[in-house]
Amino acid sequence: MKLLLHICCAPCAVAIVEKLENDSDISFKGYFYNPNIHPVEEYEKRKLSVINMSNEYNFNVAYEDDNKLEYWKNSLENDKLLRCNTCYSLRLSAAAKFAKENQFDAFTTSLLISPYQDHDLIKNMGQNIAKKYGIAFYYQDFRELYRKGREISRGKHYFMQKYCGCFYSYSESDHPKKPIYTFE
């Protein structure tokens, strides 16, 4: 099977990459698409970490740079359910479209590794989006690999983010903040 792995970040992807490399029935490529990462410096750190990971593991990744801060600002406000649903939908739809256009058999996402994401929603949304684009969604519960991915990332000095990614999750996190874009 030719599989497209949507990658949100290196720490979430690296253990999945190792697992997929050991599956002789799967050939895969990565797809980095994260339109809500804020601020831009954070986005660049995450992207560079994925570039380093793909070079170390010798697999190709397509990078789609897109910043939808204005969309988040003007359309989602502080409704966590709405913004997470939107985030998943944007990422999975872009991955499915890319996979279909580039003759992949299926797509999946590194979001399925995180115990902090709504796993069932991602699974159901992935399956529905797959139907829309006429491509398979490869579902696997990767959460058992979460700690391993974090350990590998620490050892390889991949950037370890402290929040999910959007403006709101940045504001809700407990790490030191520098002045950033506000909505006022």
C-alpha positions, -999 to +999 in steps of 0.1 A: +000+000+000+012+035-009+004+056+022+005+094+028+013+103+064+000+137+074+026+150+099+017+176+125+052+176+141+083+154+145+076+142+180+042+129+170+055+114+137+089+098+145+077+066+162+050+062+135+077+066+109+098+039+126+067+016+127+058+021+091+094+016+080+092-019+094+060-028+076+069-044+043+033-040+030+035-002+033+055+024+014+049+059+027+057+096+022+050+125+046+028+155+042+034+185+065+004+208+065-004+228+096-023+260+088-029+272+123+005+271+140+010+304+158+033+323+160+052+320+128+085+313+147+068+283+162+057+271+128+092+274+115+107+254+144+082+226+139+088+225+101+126+225+105+123+196+130+102+176+104+128+184+077+156+171+100+135+140+108+128+132+072+165+136+064+176+113+092+150+087+083+154+092+046+118+096+035+102+123+014+079+149+028+058+174+009+055+207+026+025+230+021+029+263+037-003+280+046-012+303+074-049+307+084-045+330+114-070+355+100-095+326+096-089+315+132-092+352+143-124+360+124-143+327+124-136+306+154-133+328+184-126+309+216-149+279+210-125+250+216-148+223+201-153+244+169-116+252+165-104+216+171-130+203+147-119+229+121-082+221+127-088+184+121-110+189+091-086+213+074-056+190+079-074+158+070-091+173+040-058+187+026-041+153+032-069+134+015-069+157-015-031+156-018-031+118-015-058+114-041-041+138-065-008+120-061-020+084-065-017+072-029-038+043-019-046+058+016-038+086+040-034+088+078-023+113+103+002+116+131-025+132+152-036+096+160-006+092+183-015+119+208-035+111+239-044+148+240-063+148+208-099+137+203-090+103+188-125+091+180-133+124+162-102+122+141-109+086+132-146+093+122-136+125+104-108+108+085-132+081+074-158+106+062-133+127+044-119+096+028-153+089+013-156+124+000-123+122-018-126+086-029-095+074-011-090+051+019-083+064+054-057+042+071-067+040+107-044+027+134-044+037+171-008+049+175-012+061+210+009+033+225+038+049+206+034+084+221+060+081+249+085+064+225+081+093+200+088+118+228+119+098+239+133+095+204+126+132+198+145+142+230+174+120+220+175+135+185+169+171+197+138+176+177+118+207+187+093+198+214+064+222+214+046+231+246+011+236+231-011+222+203-005+250+179-032+277+174-034+311+189-059+299+215-039+269+226-008+291+228-028+315+251-040+286+272-006+270+277+015+275+308+048+283+291+064+318+293+048+340+267+063+368+247+040+395+233+023+381+202-005+390+179-038+398+197-073+400+183-080+435+196 
